[in-house]
Amino acid sequence: ARRGSLRVFLGAAPGVGKTFAMLNEGRRLRTEGHDVAVGFVETHGRPETEAQIGDLDVIPRAQIPYRGVTIEEMDTDAILARKPEIVLVDELAHTNPPGSIRTKRYEDVQLLRDAGIDVISTLNVQHLDSLQDVIAGITGIEVRETIPDRVLDDADVQLVDLPSEALLERLRQGKVYPPQRAQQALQHFFRPGNLTALREMALRHTAAGVEDALTGYMHEHRIEEIWPAAERVM
């Protein structure tokens, strides 16, 4: 049986437009005749993001009781039962609540792919395991939710890029977080230097993936001449 593919919209920070781009791509694929469903989407109350859901089929979330409250989570079993051709799953590095069968959302995604379902997801670059020392050194913040790099290595990565000043302007306008949380973010994680460094890491990671794909293509087609697509060190 064919294993499902994984496409990841990668960004430097929250608010660059990853979820918006994922939903927009889902709607585009639906208009082309593909069976697309929303497995989980987190809009954070952003009206323009919510509007992108449109008429996509949204699979109801699982209701998980935890410490006297009910947590809404992705219902992996419901997705498997529905078995769409393509499923949209936001926030790949998310940690599932205690008591869940699988600890991380990327493990749920692996299960969906094993069932032959193509998955489109989102991720911020600071959630990669290999970058944790660098991220902590630059931002002074320890990222709690991470994924192994091998998960992204097995994916088709599409960069969602936004200049740091444009992202800061979105934050000031209340398009990323509510006003009080936005002010806190501007003083901590969303400092211009942090965003610029994170953006460079996202760009470099994407470029490295493109370079690997080009090298693989050249080997596959037995192209011995080195194409001048990037600088070379002799």
VODREN-420974 format. One line per field, with one value per atom (N, C-alpha, C): residue number from 1; residue in three letters; atom name; x, z, y negated. Coordinates in steps of 0.001 Angstrom, whole numbers. Last residue first. Layout:
<atoms>
nr	(NUM	...)
rest	(ALA	...)
atom	(CA	...)
xx	(X	...)
zz	(Z	...)
yy	(Y	...)
</atoms>
This chain:
<atoms>
nr	(234	234	234	233	233	233	232	232	232	231	231	231	230	230	230	229	229	229	228	228	228	227	227	227	226	226	226	225	225	225	224	224	224	223	223	223	222	222	222	221	221	221	220	220	220	219	219	219	218	218	218	217	217	217	216	216	216	215	215	215	214	214	214	213	213	213	212	212	212	211	211	211	210	210	210	209	209	209	208	208	208	207	207	207	206	206	206	205	205	205	204	204	204	203	203	203	202	202	202	201	201	201	200	200	200	199	199	199	198	198	198	197	197	197	196	196	196	195	195	195	194	194	194	193	193	193	192	192	192	191	191	191	190	190	190	189	189	189	188	188	188	187	187	187	186	186	186	185	185	185	184	184	184	183	183	183	182	182	182	181	181	181	180	180	180	179	179	179	178	178	178	177	177	177	176	176	176	175	175	175	174	174	174	173	173	173	172	172	172	171	171	171	170	170	170	169	169	169	168	168	168	167	167	167	166	166	166	165	165	165	164	164	164	163	163	163	162	162	162	161	161	161	160	160	160	159	159	159	158	158	158	157	157	157	156	156	156	155	155	155	154	154	154	153	153	153	152	152	152	151	151	151	150	150	150	149	149	149	148	148	148	147	147	147	146	146	146	145	145	145	144	144	144	143	143	143	142	142	142	141	141	141	140	140	140	139	139	139	138	138	138	137	137	137	136	136	136	135	135	135	134	134	134	133	133	133	132	132	132	131	131	131	130	130	130	129	129	129	128	128	128	127	127	127	126	126	126	125	125	125	124	124	124	123	123	123	122	122	122	121	121	121	120	120	120	119	119	119	118	118	118	117	117	117	116	116	116	115	115	115	114	114	114	113	113	113	112	112	112	111	111	111	110	110	110	109	109	109	108	108	108	107	107	107	106	106	106	105	105	105	104	104	104	103	103	103	102	102	102	101	101	101	100	100	100	99	99	99	98	98	98	97	97	97	96	96	96	95	95	95	94	94	94	93	93	93	92	92	92	91	91	91	90	90	90	89	89	89	88	88	88	87	87	87	86	86	86	85	85	85	84	84	84	83	83	83	82	82	82	81	81	81	80	80	80	79	79	79	78	78	78	77	77	77	76	76	76	75	75	75	74	74	74	73	73	73	72	72	72	71	71	71	70	70	70	69	69	69	68	68	68	67	67	67	66	66	66	65	65	65	64	64	64	63	63	63	62	62	62	61	61	61	60	60	60	59	59	59	58	58	58	57	57	57	56	56	56	55	55	55	54	54	54	53	53	53	52	52	52	51	51	51	50	50	50	49	49	49	48	48	48	47	47	47	46	46	46	45	45	45	44	44	44	43	43	43	42	42	42	41	41	41	40	40	40	39	39	39	38	38	38	37	37	37	36	36	36	35	35	35	34	34	34	33	33	33	32	32	32	31	31	31	30	30	30	29	29	29	28	28	28	27	27	27	26	26	26	25	25	25	24	24	24	23	23	23	22	22	22	21	21	21	20	20	20	19	19	19	18	18	18	17	17	17	16	16	16	15	15	15	14	14	14	13	13	13	12	12	12	11	11	11	10	10	10	9	9	9	8	8	8	7	7	7	6	6	6	5	5	5	4	4	4	3	3	3	2	2	2	1	1	1)
rest	(MET	MET	MET	VAL	VAL	VAL	ARG	ARG	ARG	GLU	GLU	GLU	ALA	ALA	ALA	ALA	ALA	ALA	PRO	PRO	PRO	TRP	TRP	TRP	ILE	ILE	ILE	GLU	GLU	GLU	GLU	GLU	GLU	ILE	ILE	ILE	ARG	ARG	ARG	HIS	HIS	HIS	GLU	GLU	GLU	HIS	HIS	HIS	MET	MET	MET	TYR	TYR	TYR	GLY	GLY	GLY	THR	THR	THR	LEU	LEU	LEU	ALA	ALA	ALA	ASP	ASP	ASP	GLU	GLU	GLU	VAL	VAL	VAL	GLY	GLY	GLY	ALA	ALA	ALA	ALA	ALA	ALA	THR	THR	THR	HIS	HIS	HIS	ARG	ARG	ARG	LEU	LEU	LEU	ALA	ALA	ALA	MET	MET	MET	GLU	GLU	GLU	ARG	ARG	ARG	LEU	LEU	LEU	ALA	ALA	ALA	THR	THR	THR	LEU	LEU	LEU	ASN	ASN	ASN	GLY	GLY	GLY	PRO	PRO	PRO	ARG	ARG	ARG	PHE	PHE	PHE	PHE	PHE	PHE	HIS	HIS	HIS	GLN	GLN	GLN	LEU	LEU	LEU	ALA	ALA	ALA	GLN	GLN	GLN	GLN	GLN	GLN	ALA	ALA	ALA	ARG	ARG	ARG	GLN	GLN	GLN	PRO	PRO	PRO	PRO	PRO	PRO	TYR	TYR	TYR	VAL	VAL	VAL	LYS	LYS	LYS	GLY	GLY	GLY	GLN	GLN	GLN	ARG	ARG	ARG	LEU	LEU	LEU	ARG	ARG	ARG	GLU	GLU	GLU	LEU	LEU	LEU	LEU	LEU	LEU	ALA	ALA	ALA	GLU	GLU	GLU	SER	SER	SER	PRO	PRO	PRO	LEU	LEU	LEU	ASP	ASP	ASP	VAL	VAL	VAL	LEU	LEU	LEU	GLN	GLN	GLN	VAL	VAL	VAL	ASP	ASP	ASP	ALA	ALA	ALA	ASP	ASP	ASP	ASP	ASP	ASP	LEU	LEU	LEU	VAL	VAL	VAL	ARG	ARG	ARG	ASP	ASP	ASP	PRO	PRO	PRO	ILE	ILE	ILE	THR	THR	THR	GLU	GLU	GLU	ARG	ARG	ARG	VAL	VAL	VAL	GLU	GLU	GLU	ILE	ILE	ILE	GLY	GLY	GLY	THR	THR	THR	ILE	ILE	ILE	GLY	GLY	GLY	ALA	ALA	ALA	ILE	ILE	ILE	VAL	VAL	VAL	ASP	ASP	ASP	GLN	GLN	GLN	LEU	LEU	LEU	SER	SER	SER	ASP	ASP	ASP	LEU	LEU	LEU	HIS	HIS	HIS	GLN	GLN	GLN	VAL	VAL	VAL	ASN	ASN	ASN	LEU	LEU	LEU	THR	THR	THR	SER	SER	SER	ILE	ILE	ILE	VAL	VAL	VAL	ASP	ASP	ASP	ILE	ILE	ILE	GLY	GLY	GLY	ALA	ALA	ALA	ASP	ASP	ASP	ARG	ARG	ARG	LEU	LEU	LEU	LEU	LEU	LEU	GLN	GLN	GLN	VAL	VAL	VAL	ASP	ASP	ASP	GLU	GLU	GLU	TYR	TYR	TYR	ARG	ARG	ARG	LYS	LYS	LYS	THR	THR	THR	ARG	ARG	ARG	ILE	ILE	ILE	SER	SER	SER	GLY	GLY	GLY	PRO	PRO	PRO	PRO	PRO	PRO	ASN	ASN	ASN	THR	THR	THR	HIS	HIS	HIS	ALA	ALA	ALA	LEU	LEU	LEU	GLU	GLU	GLU	ASP	ASP	ASP	VAL	VAL	VAL	LEU	LEU	LEU	VAL	VAL	VAL	ILE	ILE	ILE	GLU	GLU	GLU	PRO	PRO	PRO	LYS	LYS	LYS	ARG	ARG	ARG	ALA	ALA	ALA	LEU	LEU	LEU	ILE	ILE	ILE	ALA	ALA	ALA	ASP	ASP	ASP	THR	THR	THR	ASP	ASP	ASP	MET	MET	MET	GLU	GLU	GLU	GLU	GLU	GLU	ILE	ILE	ILE	THR	THR	THR	VAL	VAL	VAL	GLY	GLY	GLY	ARG	ARG	ARG	TYR	TYR	TYR	PRO	PRO	PRO	ILE	ILE	ILE	GLN	GLN	GLN	ALA	ALA	ALA	ARG	ARG	ARG	PRO	PRO	PRO	ILE	ILE	ILE	VAL	VAL	VAL	ASP	ASP	ASP	LEU	LEU	LEU	ASP	ASP	ASP	GLY	GLY	GLY	ILE	ILE	ILE	GLN	GLN	GLN	ALA	ALA	ALA	GLU	GLU	GLU	THR	THR	THR	GLU	GLU	GLU	PRO	PRO	PRO	ARG	ARG	ARG	GLY	GLY	GLY	HIS	HIS	HIS	THR	THR	THR	GLU	GLU	GLU	VAL	VAL	VAL	PHE	PHE	PHE	GLY	GLY	GLY	VAL	VAL	VAL	ALA	ALA	ALA	VAL	VAL	VAL	ASP	ASP	ASP	HIS	HIS	HIS	GLY	GLY	GLY	GLU	GLU	GLU	THR	THR	THR	ARG	ARG	ARG	LEU	LEU	LEU	ARG	ARG	ARG	ARG	ARG	ARG	GLY	GLY	GLY	GLU	GLU	GLU	ASN	ASN	ASN	LEU	LEU	LEU	MET	MET	MET	ALA	ALA	ALA	PHE	PHE	PHE	THR	THR	THR	LYS	LYS	LYS	GLY	GLY	GLY	VAL	VAL	VAL	GLY	GLY	GLY	PRO	PRO	PRO	ALA	ALA	ALA	ALA	ALA	ALA	GLY	GLY	GLY	LEU	LEU	LEU	PHE	PHE	PHE	VAL	VAL	VAL	ARG	ARG	ARG	LEU	LEU	LEU	SER	SER	SER	GLY	GLY	GLY	ARG	ARG	ARG	ARG	ARG	ARG	ALA	ALA	ALA)
atom	(N	CA	C	N	CA	C	N	CA	C	N	CA	C	N	CA	C	N	CA	C	N	CA	C	N	CA	C	N	CA	C	N	CA	C	N	CA	C	N	CA	C	N	CA	C	N	CA	C	N	CA	C	N	CA	C	N	CA	C	N	CA	C	N	CA	C	N	CA	C	N	CA	C	N	CA	C	N	CA	C	N	CA	C	N	CA	C	N	CA	C	N	CA	C	N	CA	C	N	CA	C	N	CA	C	N	CA	C	N	CA	C	N	CA	C	N	CA	C	N	CA	C	N	CA	C	N	CA	C	N	CA	C	N	CA	C	N	CA	C	N	CA	C	N	CA	C	N	CA	C	N	CA	C	N	CA	C	N	CA	C	N	CA	C	N	CA	C	N	CA	C	N	CA	C	N	CA	C	N	CA	C	N	CA	C	N	CA	C	N	CA	C	N	CA	C	N	CA	C	N	CA	C	N	CA	C	N	CA	C	N	CA	C	N	CA	C	N	CA	C	N	CA	C	N	CA	C	N	CA	C	N	CA	C	N	CA	C	N	CA	C	N	CA	C	N	CA	C	N	CA	C	N	CA	C	N	CA	C	N	CA	C	N	CA	C	N	CA	C	N	CA	C	N	CA	C	N	CA	C	N	CA	C	N	CA	C	N	CA	C	N	CA	C	N	CA	C	N	CA	C	N	CA	C	N	CA	C	N	CA	C	N	CA	C	N	CA	C	N	CA	C	N	CA	C	N	CA	C	N	CA	C	N	CA	C	N	CA	C	N	CA	C	N	CA	C	N	CA	C	N	CA	C	N	CA	C	N	CA	C	N	CA	C	N	CA	C	N	CA	C	N	CA	C	N	CA	C	N	CA	C	N	CA	C	N	CA	C	N	CA	C	N	CA	C	N	CA	C	N	CA	C	N	CA	C	N	CA	C	N	CA	C	N	CA	C	N	CA	C	N	CA	C	N	CA	C	N	CA	C	N	CA	C	N	CA	C	N	CA	C	N	CA	C	N	CA	C	N	CA	C	N	CA	C	N	CA	C	N	CA	C	N	CA	C	N	CA	C	N	CA	C	N	CA	C	N	CA	C	N	CA	C	N	CA	C	N	CA	C	N	CA	C	N	CA	C	N	CA	C	N	CA	C	N	CA	C	N	CA	C	N	CA	C	N	CA	C	N	CA	C	N	CA	C	N	CA	C	N	CA	C	N	CA	C	N	CA	C	N	CA	C	N	CA	C	N	CA	C	N	CA	C	N	CA	C	N	CA	C	N	CA	C	N	CA	C	N	CA	C	N	CA	C	N	CA	C	N	CA	C	N	CA	C	N	CA	C	N	CA	C	N	CA	C	N	CA	C	N	CA	C	N	CA	C	N	CA	C	N	CA	C	N	CA	C	N	CA	C	N	CA	C	N	CA	C	N	CA	C	N	CA	C	N	CA	C	N	CA	C	N	CA	C	N	CA	C	N	CA	C	N	CA	C	N	CA	C	N	CA	C	N	CA	C	N	CA	C	N	CA	C	N	CA	C	N	CA	C	N	CA	C	N	CA	C	N	CA	C	N	CA	C	N	CA	C	N	CA	C	N	CA	C	N	CA	C	N	CA	C	N	CA	C	N	CA	C	N	CA	C	N	CA	C	N	CA	C	N	CA	C	N	CA	C	N	CA	C	N	CA	C	N	CA	C	N	CA	C	N	CA	C	N	CA	C	N	CA	C	N	CA	C	N	CA	C	N	CA	C	N	CA	C	N	CA	C	N	CA	C	N	CA	C	N	CA	C	N	CA	C	N	CA	C	N	CA	C	N	CA	C	N	CA	C	N	CA	C	N	CA	C	N	CA	C	N	CA	C)
xx	(36030	36972	38066	32675	34002	34882	30149	30886	32242	26809	28270	28911	24367	24772	26299	24109	22905	23233	25805	26145	24919	26117	25329	25621	28709	28154	27414	28240	28610	27944	26967	28269	28723	24004	24537	25840	22329	23739	24313	19886	19964	21412	20500	19519	19621	22238	22726	21802	20469	21649	22230	18614	18176	19355	20237	19631	19174	20819	21905	21369	18226	18933	20057	17694	16828	17514	19686	19683	18844	18806	20123	20202	16395	16387	17700	17362	16503	16435	18754	19490	18668	16648	17644	18438	15385	14677	15650	17375	16895	16181	17627	18754	18302	15098	15552	16664	15150	14105	14518	17329	17374	16334	16386	17561	17642	14278	13987	15164	15693	14807	14474	16971	17768	16924	14740	15665	16497	13599	12860	13768	15625	15185	14523	15685	16854	16504	13053	13513	14711	11247	12199	12766	9346	9200	10093	9866	10206	10237	9583	10340	10681	8062	9140	10016	6126	7029	8229	4695	5492	6514	3378	4348	5270	1713	2696	3775	125	988	2070	-1347	-356	617	-2932	-2070	-976	-4270	-3396	-2440	-4002	-4761	-3802	-1830	-2283	-3190	-2066	-1380	-1875	-3241	-3573	-2897	-2751	-3603	-3994	-925	-2301	-3272	1453	956	-508	1675	1537	964	2047	864	592	4524	3382	2074	6104	5926	4732	5973	5400	5160	7344	5945	5253	9866	9096	7622	10663	10472	9626	8920	9962	9630	7957	7447	8554	7351	8272	7576	7051	6131	6921	8396	8642	7527	7739	7410	7516	9073	8995	8735	8091	8265	8020	9831	8697	9096	11801	10959	9772	12879	13703	12887	11000	11016	11856	11687	10294	10243	14324	14016	12578	14429	14677	14270	11778	13055	13207	10303	10171	11547	9147	10085	9755	8151	7620	8559	9646	9213	8758	12422	11243	10861	13581	13621	12316	15050	13816	14007	17019	16952	15728	17481	16257	16209	20077	19652	18494	20269	21330	20915	17986	18107	19170	18665	17472	17570	20941	21049	19878	19835	20924	21062	17879	17503	18592	18087	18320	18130	17392	18802	19113	14535	15430	16845	12492	13381	14374	11033	10609	11482	11749	12319	11929	10269	11620	12188	6914	7873	9269	4689	5732	6533	1901	2623	3632	817	922	1699	-898	-315	-339	-715	-882	-204	-2425	-1469	-1774	-2833	-3413	-2290	-2012	-2120	-2714	-1502	-2802	-3026	829	900	-394	-225	531	650	-1357	-2212	-1513	986	-44	-977	2256	2904	1895	433	612	1271	881	-439	-348	3448	3248	1874	3032	3722	3619	1879	1013	1714	2995	3141	2244	2173	2621	2588	-761	532	890	-2990	-2282	-877	-3210	-3366	-2549	-2506	-3511	-3761	-1973	-1713	-2860	-2331	-2565	-2264	430	-907	-1087	2169	2197	774	2980	2096	2239	4323	5122	4282	2446	3023	3756	45	948	1517	-2738	-1967	-1019	-3420	-3148	-2210	-5561	-4807	-4663	-5416	-5897	-4967	-6547	-5613	-6229	-8467	-7241	-6142	-9809	-9767	-8498	-11006	-9957	-10049	-12767	-13197	-12290	-11153	-12442	-12967	-9005	-8763	-10058	-10363	-9731	-9489	-11084	-12141	-11590	-8568	-9413	-10515	-7716	-7014	-7860	-8895	-9434	-8839	-7140	-7377	-7844	-8955	-7761	-8141	-9968	-10278	-8991	-10474	-9519	-9944	-12278	-12323	-11410	-11324	-11675	-11672	-10503	-11738	-12131	-8154	-8136	-9351	-9558	-8243	-8319	-11263	-11314	-9932	-11419	-10618	-10693	-13043	-13206	-12514	-11822	-12068	-12162	-13470	-12364	-12797	-14788	-14961	-13798	-13327	-13590	-13689	-14643	-13902	-14292	-14390	-14959	-14089	-14546	-13793	-14478	-15663	-16544	-15773	-13576	-14611	-15506	-11120	-11680	-12783	-10609	-9993	-10513	-11712	-12436	-11887	-9757	-11012	-11777	-7913	-7565	-8830	-9232	-8836	-8445	-9625	-10765	-10361	-8059	-7762	-8843	-8209	-9176	-8928	-6408	-6053	-6970	-6856	-6906	-6481	-5799	-5804	-5739	-7191	-6694	-6830	-7225	-7104	-6556	-8233	-8106	-7983	-10204	-9438	-9413	-9885	-10561	-9624	-10434	-9644	-10486	-10188	-10961	-10113	-9842	-9297	-10209	-10663	-11325	-10785	-9744	-9196	-9758	-10839	-11413	-10895	-9077	-10477	-11133	-6755	-6768	-8192	-7609	-7197	-7255	-8066	-9200	-8858	-5420	-6462	-7670	-4220	-3808	-4839	-5511	-5662	-5281	-4546	-5968	-6232	-1801	-2225	-3700	-1851	-1361	-1814	-2845	-3556	-3167	-738	-2063	-2924	1374	1463	83	1814	800	810	3272	3778	2796	2405	1877	2356	5302	3846	3453	8223	7565	6057	9194	10166	9523	7698	7841	8840	6612	7578	7685	4328	4526	5372	4985	5013	5229	3600	4055	3933	3963	3879	4422	2064	3138	2925	1296	930	2138	2309	2355	2051	417	1186	1147	852	0	882)
zz	(-2966	-3427	-2379	-2539	-1939	-2365	-4390	-4081	-3490	-4388	-4320	-3934	-6676	-5357	-5352	-9283	-8617	-7247	-11431	-10586	-9916	-11476	-11867	-10922	-12407	-11246	-11711	-14416	-14358	-13143	-14289	-13631	-13529	-13902	-14352	-13600	-13502	-13870	-14505	-12423	-13876	-14391	-9737	-10359	-11876	-9275	-9163	-9901	-9662	-10520	-10476	-7604	-9006	-9942	-5347	-5616	-7050	-5638	-5696	-6002	-5284	-6545	-6713	-2643	-3720	-5078	-1293	-1244	-2375	-1863	-2334	-2347	-484	-1941	-2536	2129	1585	65	2341	2444	1879	2195	1125	1140	4628	3373	2216	6383	6437	5145	5701	5493	5480	6469	5081	4788	9220	8376	6909	9988	10182	9309	9372	8667	8797	11206	9770	8973	13569	13294	11803	13286	13404	13075	13213	12081	12097	15715	14508	13287	17443	17512	16204	16680	16502	16516	17405	16006	15770	19683	19471	18057	20436	19163	19056	23050	21897	20586	24535	24767	23449	23889	24842	25039	22240	21690	22596	24038	22989	22410	25570	26218	25180	23576	24240	24925	22982	21950	22569	25283	24950	23886	25039	26194	25912	22398	22751	23917	21028	21659	22200	18140	19503	19976	15377	15784	17154	14925	13986	14330	16262	16900	16003	15268	14820	15441	16215	16794	16438	14482	15927	16586	12034	12231	13719	12606	12342	12496	12820	13995	13818	10150	11210	12469	8897	8531	9599	10049	10301	9965	9027	10460	10752	6145	6751	8204	5895	6092	6731	4292	4763	4865	4376	4441	5086	2449	3339	3223	2491	1767	2734	2209	3015	2116	2351	1343	2054	4720	4250	3091	6117	5323	4700	7639	6545	5597	9618	8554	7370	11083	10654	9500	11770	10760	10255	13900	12559	11466	16267	15680	14265	17756	16980	16472	20823	19717	18966	23208	22240	21040	24644	25298	24306	24334	23614	24173	26353	26146	25496	25446	25732	25434	24505	25944	26388	21800	22360	23886	21400	20743	21477	22959	23009	22432	22196	23583	23705	19515	19832	21242	19839	19134	19494	21158	21798	21164	19232	20562	21269	16718	16851	18275	16666	16457	16680	16951	18019	17872	15975	15562	16673	16619	17220	16788	15228	16573	17249	12863	12824	14220	13101	13242	13420	10861	11882	11902	9560	9775	10903	6896	8267	8331	5164	5043	6426	4217	5296	4928	2697	2547	3596	3893	3821	3676	4386	2992	2808	6917	6389	4962	7413	7265	6683	7824	6597	6343	10343	9209	7891	11809	11732	10547	11576	11027	10853	13007	11577	10912	15575	14961	13446	15818	15847	15287	15850	14676	14645	18357	17175	15953	20945	20102	18871	22294	23040	22204	21909	21400	22054	23547	23098	22619	26399	24972	24584	28961	28757	27307	28583	29293	29112	25185	26643	27282	22830	23190	24708	21654	22595	22980	18303	19467	20324	15943	17148	18425	13967	13956	15247	13468	14623	14827	11689	12145	13287	9046	10480	10924	6582	7060	8575	4395	5650	6073	1470	2053	3336	1200	409	1016	4364	3206	2403	6395	5414	4179	8486	7336	6129	10168	9740	8509	10548	9931	9418	11858	10556	9818	14195	13310	11915	15310	14923	13964	15874	14870	14389	16568	16692	15572	18323	17036	17272	21205	20502	19156	23859	22490	21757	27202	26206	24839	29982	28750	27711	33453	32269	31056	35517	35682	34517	34487	35685	35779	31438	32100	33249	28797	30152	30805	25454	26413	27791	22551	23830	24915	19223	20363	21635	16695	17606	18698	13436	14836	15721	10450	11277	12738	8026	9295	10133	4693	5643	6893	3626	3823	4877	3048	3014	3123	5078	4047	4156	6172	6302	5265	5939	4958	5050	8122	6854	5800	10033	10150	8833	9127	9098	9155	9555	8183	8046	12401	11469	10056	14779	13699	12628	16900	16845	15752	16423	17437	17353	14775	14164	15118	14217	15330	14750	13085	12741	13961	12048	13192	12691	9675	10853	12125	7089	8133	9355	3918	5194	6152	471	1498	2760	-2381	-1146	8	-5349	-4311	-3085	-7286	-7224	-6180	-7242	-8294	-8235	-4970	-6245	-7417	-3140	-3182	-4498	-3542	-3900	-3994	-2509	-3911	-4376	153	-677	-2159	917	1018	159	570	-289	-254	2605	1230	238	4813	4493	3053	4625	4619	4223	4843	3605	3503	7469	6359	5047	8834	8863	7724	8206	7885	7812	8698	7727	7355	10751	9396	8315	13316	12675	11266	14968	14849	14136	12795	14054	13870	10398	11399	12763	8973	9191	10278	6610	7640	7747	5878	5711	6890	4699	5870	5441	3640	3232	4431	3231	4232	3630	1848	1835	2956	2753	2514	2586	1016	2242	1896	-692	-766	574	0	0	0)
yy	(-24872	-23849	-23675	-25468	-25664	-24535	-27130	-25902	-26267	-28534	-28662	-27333	-27170	-27687	-27771	-26452	-26961	-27546	-25502	-26668	-27284	-21980	-23137	-24309	-20016	-20709	-21950	-17136	-18553	-19204	-14709	-14841	-16293	-13231	-14518	-14774	-11011	-10859	-12124	-11249	-11404	-11399	-10933	-10037	-10068	-13079	-11691	-10730	-15198	-15080	-13672	-14746	-14725	-14517	-15115	-13815	-13676	-17836	-16854	-15466	-18882	-19089	-18078	-18113	-17631	-17767	-19535	-18065	-17485	-22141	-21691	-20169	-22180	-22334	-21838	-21963	-20919	-20972	-24350	-23089	-21939	-26172	-26147	-24848	-25637	-25384	-25277	-26466	-25075	-24711	-29182	-28264	-26809	-30173	-30286	-29284	-29636	-29038	-29065	-31206	-29757	-29051	-33777	-33258	-31740	-33936	-33967	-33408	-33972	-32845	-32771	-36476	-35249	-34022	-38179	-38144	-36870	-37735	-37382	-37292	-38718	-37321	-36893	-41433	-40579	-39108	-42371	-42338	-41427	-40249	-41340	-41234	-38332	-39028	-40267	-37396	-36555	-37333	-40283	-39056	-38357	-42426	-42653	-41422	-41396	-42408	-42635	-39788	-39161	-40130	-41716	-40827	-40197	-42769	-43619	-42794	-40533	-41097	-41975	-40215	-39190	-39699	-42518	-42328	-41306	-42182	-43300	-43051	-38772	-39858	-40927	-38167	-37884	-39014	-38921	-37696	-37244	-41319	-40257	-38931	-43690	-42698	-41551	-45425	-45613	-44602	-44382	-45642	-45884	-42166	-41960	-43211	-43382	-42536	-42329	-44535	-45399	-44620	-42270	-43127	-44059	-41391	-40560	-41390	-43455	-43198	-42356	-43181	-44396	-44212	-40635	-40847	-42076	-39326	-40166	-40499	-36000	-37346	-38171	-32872	-33899	-35249	-29645	-30785	-31920	-27018	-28146	-29186	-23679	-24893	-26071	-20457	-21681	-22886	-17284	-18332	-19656	-15168	-15970	-16875	-13989	-13097	-13837	-15959	-15438	-14567	-16228	-17230	-16767	-13970	-14153	-15141	-14291	-13280	-13403	-16047	-16576	-15592	-15608	-15167	-15706	-18543	-17314	-16907	-20123	-19937	-18649	-22336	-21382	-21296	-24206	-22968	-21901	-26183	-25696	-24332	-28680	-27232	-26787	-31742	-31010	-29529	-33317	-33151	-32375	-33646	-34215	-34180	-32516	-33759	-34420	-30200	-31196	-32537	-28799	-29271	-30355	-28269	-29056	-29636	-26626	-27904	-28815	-24437	-25193	-26573	-23579	-24048	-24858	-22518	-23957	-24473	-19868	-20198	-21667	-19839	-19392	-19936	-22550	-21463	-21127	-24774	-23512	-22320	-27011	-26857	-25548	-27028	-26467	-26236	-25860	-26949	-26359	-24202	-24122	-25412	-22300	-23551	-23383	-20004	-20479	-21796	-17554	-18886	-19513	-14161	-15137	-16445	-11464	-12565	-13630	-8198	-9539	-10566	-5607	-6048	-7427	-4889	-4464	-4946	-6193	-4734	-4171	-8732	-8461	-6963	-8377	-8729	-8426	-7911	-6871	-7121	-10354	-9162	-8031	-11925	-12155	-10946	-10983	-10785	-10935	-11966	-10516	-10150	-14683	-14129	-12606	-15044	-15067	-14495	-12783	-13967	-13874	-10436	-11609	-12879	-8440	-8898	-10226	-8174	-6975	-7327	-10371	-10085	-8858	-10917	-9887	-9561	-14422	-13163	-12185	-15754	-15777	-14432	-16090	-15625	-15616	-18846	-17729	-17350	-19885	-19920	-18657	-20103	-19831	-19777	-20803	-19463	-19108	-22640	-22564	-21156	-21083	-22234	-21849	-19183	-19028	-20151	-18102	-19258	-19155	-15321	-15893	-17031	-13704	-14670	-15214	-11727	-11632	-12503	-10566	-11463	-11221	-8622	-8362	-9267	-8225	-9043	-8808	-6713	-6175	-6921	-8438	-7130	-6520	-10488	-10757	-9443	-9192	-9695	-9991	-8711	-7575	-8008	-11315	-10519	-9350	-14151	-12799	-11940	-16643	-15990	-14549	-17902	-17428	-16823	-19859	-19450	-19094	-19030	-19508	-18977	-19954	-19170	-19802	-19636	-20407	-19486	-18005	-18751	-19628	-16809	-17652	-18576	-16239	-16307	-17316	-14586	-15162	-15127	-15369	-14608	-15272	-14994	-15680	-14840	-15413	-14532	-15379	-17398	-17092	-16116	-16579	-17015	-16566	-17665	-16485	-16913	-19678	-19713	-18504	-20272	-19314	-19279	-23689	-22447	-21575	-26098	-24934	-23617	-28083	-28040	-26815	-28581	-27222	-27024	-31256	-30367	-28934	-32478	-32589	-31633	-32084	-31340	-31348	-33996	-32570	-31720	-36372	-36056	-34585	-36305	-36230	-35828	-34420	-35365	-35241	-32626	-33714	-34734	-30615	-31617	-32846	-28475	-29802	-30910	-25392	-26343	-27748	-22369	-23698	-24594	-19050	-19959	-21283	-17997	-17149	-17960	-18745	-19428	-18521	-17087	-17293	-18025	-16511	-17190	-17364	-14917	-14767	-15301	-16926	-16055	-16037	-18737	-17436	-16480	-21244	-20382	-18967	-22266	-22716	-21900	-21091	-20648	-21056	-22521	-21106	-20572	-24987	-24878	-23426	-24338	-24755	-24654	-23754	-22739	-23076	-26239	-25128	-24005	-27618	-28080	-26973	-26227	-26187	-26610	-26912	-25511	-25392	-29712	-29093	-27638	-29938	-30569	-29894	-28723	-28110	-28644	-30592	-29166	-28509	-33336	-32925	-31461	-34378	-34635	-34174	-33768	-34954	-35219	-32454	-32553	-33839	-32132	-32483	-32461	-31157	-31575	-31808	-28133	-29569	-29869	-25737	-26110	-27623	-23424	-24863	-25344	-20226	-21101	-22549	-17199	-18523	-19460	-13811	-14875	-16162	-11027	-12012	-13030	-7626	-9017	-9937	-4735	-5530	-6980	-2281	-3518	-4241	1196	0	-1239)
</atoms>
